[in-house]
Amino acid sequence: MRTGSEPVTARSALRVRFWLSVWGLVWAVFGTAAFALAGRPGWAAACGVLWLVVTVDMVMILRHMRQGPHYQPGHDVPPYQPLDDESPPYPPPEDGPPLPGPPRHRHP
């Protein structure tokens, strides 16, 4: 069921993205070296640019992994029902522990 909140509740598989970046980094380094040794400076430059892009992406992925999990509803939390004119703006509270608040910044 789609609720319209998918962009807000979307999750990213950071470990998968990290290992795909490692794979791309290995091939970009290999391609840069191979094309440079083969005397193909254009292809070596293209692989060098790809190497730079993959490295920046990997830095961003590692940064997001170090930030830790931000508050997002878990897999056990059902999606909210779409709002209509007669429903309350939030789902009614259920018995159990309260949901955690927004994430706290970890600045030193």
Secondary structure, 3 states (H helix, E strand, C coil): CCCCCHHHHCCCCHHHHHHHHHHHHHHHHHHHHHHHHCCCHHHHHHHHHHHHHHHHHHHHHHHHHHHCCCCCCCCCCCCCCCCCCCCCCCCCCCCCCCCCCCCCCCCC
